[in-house]
């Protein structure tokens, strides 16, 4: 019986190595570029060498030998760029052998790097790929003893063994209630830890050889200090999970302590209450889309209009799924974005236009991390992540028909679809019964 549930050897070999990128031309598309604009009819997308070389409604030259796909008027969009997940680093939360999200007994925190833990065969990757998710932000979770969780990565969801697109793409930090718990029990403790870390990193920058590494008893080991150098110097973004309005202002004030910091706020349930300050600081946000009820005392001002109000104030906002089954359900972002479109039609509520809602799950998260030139849209030069849909991708009943990642067409199967097909007709078959030898 167990053997019946396993992938065949040939199927495993099929996903072992990435396929070569094709030159693909998708014509007759209802085209969505992903930059905030709405769909246009009669569009064409050209992907060559794994990247978009043209996308629009004008005359587009078809390269010789290209594979031409007639979309038949279907929606064609960039793949979804999931703004915050923990996909690929955990299978079963309660089974420690499958969970690499955090390291509770490690002496290291900021130095931890999720890239070696990403499992390309993790079940959620294929499930979310079938729903049009092509890239994802993968973040660690913090452990007791530090507000810093470690270095996150950008991954692709392709059916091969080379998932990590950008390792060490950002540092992740907890503030607010979770940061307080990690630092010793209060927000003042978390803020004191943060300031002390900044001091120690500056000492390390001045004299790496003279840095006093006190081992496991140190607040900052040498490896942690080294990992935080590019953060303090502004070469790597610092993603900070923060929810309460006053905590957001405290985090924004860090720019005075370390002007080079490239802050990105994550979660941000009460962001609308300080939206003007966030916009004035030029800090982007990866928000939880539909946090409409207070789940904690730091979310008392929760409202579904949060993202719409921040966008109206001039904040760059993308959608993430922190604390929303983020190891498995990045695909929910489509529904969240669609709900924001519907919300904009309700009297007194603030939502997003269709184009901006779709950008919130594609180009905006990429831009928040400084990667808008690589991912999230079909502008020339971006990665060739393209999805053909059978309907409006923000409608809950629509499905992806074709998915391309880096110009490579992906299989539209997962372990779940194979099990469905195998047991769709439950008649007796040639395989032995479980109790037969």
PyMOL commands that set and color helices and strands:
alter all, ss='L'
color gray80, all
select helices_A, chain A and resi 2-5+9-14+96-98+114-117+123-129+176-183+187-206+215-217+222-232+245-252+254-257+271-281+297-299+306-312+332-343+354-359+363-368+415-423
alter helices_A, ss='H'
color red, helices_A
select strands_A, chain A and resi 24-31+40-48+51-56+67-70+75-78+80-85+133-138+148-156+164-174+237-242+263-267+284-288+317-320+386-389+400-405+408-409
alter strands_A, ss='S'
color yellow, strands_A
deselect
rebuild
show_as cartoon
